[in-house]
Structure formats: structure tokens, C-alpha cells
Amino acid sequence: MKIKVDAEKCQGHSRCYSLAPELVDVDDLGNAFELNGGEVPAGLEDKARLIVDNCPEFAITIEE
């Protein structure tokens, strides 16, 4: 499983980072980007789905 953050849609709310800092980080403006090339480590699939569901801008998607 991989996640992808659409930089054009991200508005810097940083909800994803607060929920799953193992999967995403944020820049100085709060805009998210994927860690590990977007690869979701085993056992963190639920967190990946959680950040997708909690992004107010729908900027995060899952690629299976």
C-alpha cells in the first residue's frame, strides 16, 4: 500500500501529521508530504486510511 499527497490540494491543516507522523511530515508552511516514498509499513494500514478519511481537502489518496 502507498499513500500520495496531492501538493496542489493540501492547505496545510496538518491533521494527517497529527494522526500519523510515521507516514507523513510537513514543511514550514504545514503542507504535508509522504515519508518513505509513500510506502505504508506493515501494521500502519489503518493509520493510512485514517489520514485519508480525515483530510478536509481530500489531498491524500491510497494506491494499492
Buried (B, 14 or more C-beta within 10 A) or exposed (E): BBBEBEEEEBEBBBBBBEBBEBBBBBEEEEBBBBBEEBEBEEEBEEBBBBBBEBBEBEBBBBEE
